[in-house]
């Protein structure tokens, strides 16, 4: 270990990301929240929250309640993992039928935002033992992960980084991380890179384990073993633009998720366009005749069509993967 490493100048990407995103003054603890820097499906259209609300109704029915009934009058939980500033949970509550017996939780490391619906319980960790729907939209891509790169001999080594974004290769990857790489993302060619997803696997298993019964869903930028990106996906975002990933707290640090590695034995992977279509969200155009009989309704329906198309578009949000696991 050289002097720079002993002084704490260098660290692995997992440690550096944890500090940059969630440490004192970290990027995700800022008042503007994630919505101030990038746009997710939640921000793209209220149709997304409406679809999640329909999924919650389906889960309630599966657990023993009738349509909109939720466990025969017993409250069903909705857990919003990585809640940002509560945008999704707010939209879901607004979309549910009147009187639907729901207990809403928002799980986020930032402070509770002012003005949030008083029905929402704000937590730093998911509640344990609840029955219902746990929904994690773009949460796992911000669970810090180490990065590995194959050296000139093809040996996977940990990538070390300084706060200014400068990188160097460290020691060979060993132990559980080495086993994870060999199983899920083997690096053979010099220069090949991977984000080591073991921390994400563990985070997801922990979240699923908090449900006593119900459905857990993770939605994210993702890839599977048959199509891993050869040089990884680590990047940054600031003010709506992609930037170099510099772990100094000034930008988001994110990377796509090896979602197949996260999946448990009952896990099901499907593209967002298929998941939302199954929940009744389709970009069908309204009939042209509506333009003459009710022009205002036609314009509204046309706007809805555009929003649905964005949420399900190939090459865009529709390519997000959903991981669904029943408990």
C-alpha positions in Angstrom: 0.0 0.0 0.0 1.5 3.4 -1.0 1.4 6.7 0.9 -1.7 7.8 -0.9 -3.7 4.8 0.2 -2.5 5.1 3.8 -3.5 8.7 3.9 -7.1 7.8 2.9 -6.8 9.6 -0.5 -7.8 6.4 -2.4 -10.8 4.2 -1.7 -13.0 1.7 -3.5 -16.0 3.0 -5.4 -18.5 1.6 -2.9 -17.0 3.6 0.0 -16.5 6.7 -2.2 -20.1 6.6 -3.4 -21.5 6.1 0.0 -19.7 9.2 1.2 -20.6 11.3 -1.8 -24.3 10.4 -1.9 -25.2 9.9 1.8 -22.4 11.4 3.9 -22.4 14.8 5.5 -23.6 17.2 2.8 -24.1 14.3 0.5 -25.8 14.6 -2.9 -29.0 12.8 -1.9 -29.5 14.7 1.3 -29.9 18.0 -0.5 -33.2 19.8 -0.2 -34.0 19.6 -4.0 -33.9 15.8 -4.0 -33.4 13.5 -7.0 -36.1 15.3 -9.0 -33.8 18.4 -9.1 -31.3 16.5 -11.2 -33.0 13.7 -13.3 -36.4 12.5 -14.4 -37.8 9.1 -13.5 -41.0 7.4 -14.6 -42.6 8.9 -11.5 -41.8 12.4 -12.7 -42.7 11.7 -16.4 -46.4 11.1 -15.8 -49.0 10.6 -13.1 -50.0 7.5 -15.1 -47.1 5.6 -13.6 -48.4 6.1 -10.0 -51.8 5.2 -11.2 -50.5 1.9 -12.6 -48.7 1.2 -9.3 -52.0 1.9 -7.4 -53.7 -0.7 -9.6 -50.9 -3.1 -8.8 -51.5 -2.4 -5.1 -55.2 -3.2 -5.5 -54.3 -6.5 -7.2 -51.9 -7.4 -4.4 -54.6 -6.6 -1.8 -57.0 -8.9 -3.6 -54.5 -11.7 -3.8 -53.9 -11.4 -0.1 -57.6 -11.9 0.6 -59.5 -8.7 0.0 -62.0 -8.0 -2.8 -61.4 -5.4 -5.5 -60.4 -2.3 -3.7 -61.1 -4.0 -0.4 -57.7 -4.9 0.9 -57.7 -7.9 3.2 -61.3 -7.6 4.1 -60.9 -4.2 5.7 -57.5 -4.8 7.2 -54.9 -2.2 6.1 -52.6 -3.2 3.3 -49.1 -1.7 3.2 -47.6 0.3 0.4 -43.8 0.7 0.9 -42.1 3.2 -1.3 -38.3 2.3 -1.3 -36.0 5.1 -2.1 -38.9 7.5 -2.0 -37.0 10.7 -3.0 -39.3 13.4 -1.7 -42.4 11.3 -1.7 -43.6 11.8 -5.3 -44.6 8.2 -5.9 -46.3 7.5 -2.6 -48.2 10.8 -3.0 -49.4 9.8 -6.5 -50.4 6.3 -5.4 -52.5 7.6 -2.5 -54.2 10.1 -4.9 -55.0 7.3 -7.4 -56.5 4.7 -4.9 -60.3 4.4 -4.6 -61.8 6.4 -1.8 -61.8 4.4 1.5 -59.1 2.0 0.3 -57.5 0.7 3.6 -53.8 1.5 3.0 -50.9 2.2 5.3 -48.3 4.1 3.4 -44.6 4.2 4.1 -41.8 6.2 2.4 -38.3 4.9 3.0 -35.6 7.4 2.4 -32.3 8.5 4.1 -33.1 12.2 3.6 -35.3 14.2 6.0 -39.1 14.1 5.6 -40.1 16.9 3.1 -42.5 19.6 4.3 -46.1 19.3 3.3 -46.1 15.5 2.7 -49.4 13.8 3.2 -49.8 13.1 6.9 -50.9 9.6 6.1 -47.4 8.7 5.0 -45.0 7.3 7.6 -41.4 8.5 6.8 -38.7 5.9 7.7 -35.0 5.4 7.2 -35.5 1.6 6.9 -38.4 -0.4 5.6 -41.0 -1.5 8.1 -40.7 -5.2 9.1 -43.5 -7.7 9.0 -46.0 -5.8 6.8 -48.4 -7.3 4.2 -48.7 -5.6 0.9 -46.6 -4.1 -1.9 -43.0 -3.0 -1.6 -42.0 -0.9 -4.6 -38.5 0.2 -5.3 -38.3 2.5 -8.3 -34.7 3.4 -9.3 -33.4 2.5 -5.8 -30.9 -0.3 -6.5 -28.9 1.7 -9.0 -28.0 4.1 -6.1 -27.0 1.3 -3.7 -23.2 1.8 -3.7 -21.1 -0.9 -5.4 -17.4 -1.5 -5.9 -16.0 -1.5 -9.4 -13.6 -4.1 -10.9 -11.4 -4.0 -13.9 -9.3 -6.7 -15.6 -5.6 -5.8 -15.8 -3.3 -6.4 -18.7 -3.1 -10.1 -17.6 -6.9 -10.4 -17.4 -6.9 -10.5 -13.6 -9.9 -8.6 -12.1 -8.7 -5.9 -9.7 -10.6 -3.4 -7.6 -10.8 0.1 -9.1 -9.7 2.7 -6.5 -10.8 6.4 -6.9 -9.9 9.7 -5.4 -12.5 12.4 -4.6 -11.6 14.2 -7.8 -12.5 11.1 -9.9 -9.0 10.0 -10.7 -8.8 6.2 -10.8 -6.1 3.5 -10.4 -6.2 -0.3 -10.1 -5.8 -1.8 -6.6 -5.4 -5.4 -5.4 -7.0 -8.4 -7.1 -10.6 -8.9 -6.3 -11.0 -11.7 -3.7 -13.4 -13.5 -1.5 -17.2 -13.1 -2.0 -16.7 -10.3 -4.6 -14.5 -12.6 -6.7 -17.1 -15.4 -6.5 -19.9 -13.0 -7.5 -17.9 -11.8 -10.5 -17.2 -15.3 -11.6 -20.8 -16.3 -11.3 -22.6 -13.2 -12.6 -20.1 -11.0 -14.6 -16.8 -12.7 -15.4 -14.1 -10.4 -16.7 -11.8 -12.0 -19.2 -10.3 -9.3 -21.5 -7.9 -6.6 -20.3 -9.8 -3.4 -19.6 -13.1 -5.0 -19.1 -15.0 -3.5 -16.2 -17.9 -4.5 -14.0 -19.9 -3.1 -11.1 -19.8 -5.8 -8.4 -23.5 -6.3 -7.6 -23.2 -8.2 -4.3 -24.2 -5.2 -2.2 -27.3 -4.7 -4.3 -28.2 -8.4 -4.1 -28.0 -8.1 -0.3 -30.0 -4.9 -0.2 -32.8 -6.3 -2.3 -32.9 -9.6 -0.3 -33.1 -7.5 2.9 -36.0 -5.4 1.5 -37.9 -8.4 0.3 -37.4 -10.0 3.7 -39.3 -7.2 5.5 -42.6 -8.4 3.9 -44.5 -11.1 5.8 -46.7 -11.5 2.7 -47.2 -9.7 -0.6 -45.2 -8.5 -3.6 -41.9 -6.8 -3.9 -41.0 -5.0 -7.1 -37.7 -3.4 -8.2 -37.7 -1.2 -11.3 -34.4 0.0 -12.7 -31.9 0.5 -15.4 -30.7 -3.1 -15.7 -28.9 -5.8 -17.6 -28.8 -9.6 -17.5 -26.0 -12.2 -18.0 -26.6 -12.6 -21.7 -26.0 -8.9 -22.3 -23.6 -7.4 -19.8 -22.0 -4.1 -20.9 -18.3 -4.8 -21.5 -17.0 -1.7 -19.7 -19.6 -1.3 -17.0 -22.1 1.6 -16.7 -20.8 3.8 -13.9 -21.8 7.4 -14.6 -22.9 10.7 -13.0 -25.9 13.0 -13.3 -26.2 16.7 -12.4 -28.9 19.2 -13.4 -30.5 16.8 -15.9 -27.3 16.0 -17.7 -25.0 13.0 -17.7 -21.5 13.9 -16.3 -18.3 12.2 -15.3 -18.8 10.2 -12.1 -16.8 12.3 -9.6 -17.4 11.2 -5.9 -17.2 14.6 -4.4 -20.9 15.1 -3.5 -21.6 17.4 -6.5 -23.4 14.8 -8.7 -25.3 11.6 -8.6 -23.2 8.4 -8.9 -25.2 5.6 -10.5 -24.8 2.4 -12.5 -27.1 -0.1 -14.0 -28.2 -3.1 -12.0 -27.4 -6.8 -12.6 -31.1 -7.5 -11.8 -31.0 -11.2 -12.6 -28.4 -11.6 -9.8 -30.7 -9.9 -7.4 -33.6 -12.2 -8.2 -34.7 -14.9 -5.7 -36.0 -18.3 -6.7 -39.5 -16.8 -7.4 -38.2 -13.7 -9.1 -39.7 -12.7 -12.5 -38.1 -10.2 -14.9 -40.0 -8.3 -17.5 -39.6 -5.0 -19.4 -41.5 -2.0 -18.1 -43.6 -1.8 -21.3 -44.9 -5.3 -20.6 -45.5 -4.6 -16.9 -47.4 -1.4 -17.5 -49.4 -2.9 -20.4 -50.5 -5.7 -18.0 -51.7 -3.0 -15.6 -53.9 -1.4 -18.3 -51.5 1.4 -19.5 -51.4 1.5 -23.3 -50.5 4.4 -25.7 -53.7 3.9 -27.8 -54.8 7.1 -29.6 -58.3 8.4 -28.8 -60.8 8.1 -31.7 -60.7 11.1 -34.0 -64.4 11.5 -33.7 -63.9 12.6 -30.1 -62.2 15.8 -31.5 -65.5 17.0 -32.9 -67.8 15.9 -30.1 -65.6 16.8 -27.2 -62.5 18.7 -28.1 -61.3 19.2 -24.5 -61.6 15.5 -23.8 -59.8 14.7 -27.0 -56.8 16.9 -26.1 -56.6 15.4 -22.6 -56.8 11.9 -24.1 -54.1 12.8 -26.6 -51.8 14.0 -23.8 -52.4 10.8 -21.9 -51.4 8.8 -25.0 -48.2 10.7 -25.3 -47.3 10.1 -21.6 -48.2 6.4 -21.9 -46.0 6.2 -25.0 -43.0 7.7 -23.1 -43.4 5.3 -20.2 -43.5 2.3 -22.5 -41.1 3.4 -25.3 -38.5 1.0 -26.6 -35.1 2.5 -26.2 -36.4 4.6 -23.3 -38.3 4.1 -20.1 -40.1 1.1 -21.6 -36.8 -0.8 -21.5 -36.4 -0.6 -17.7 -36.6 -4.0 -16.1 -39.1 -4.9 -13.4 -38.2 -7.6 -10.9 -41.3 -9.1 -9.2 -41.1 -11.4 -6.2 -44.0 -12.7 -4.3 -43.6 -13.5 -0.6 
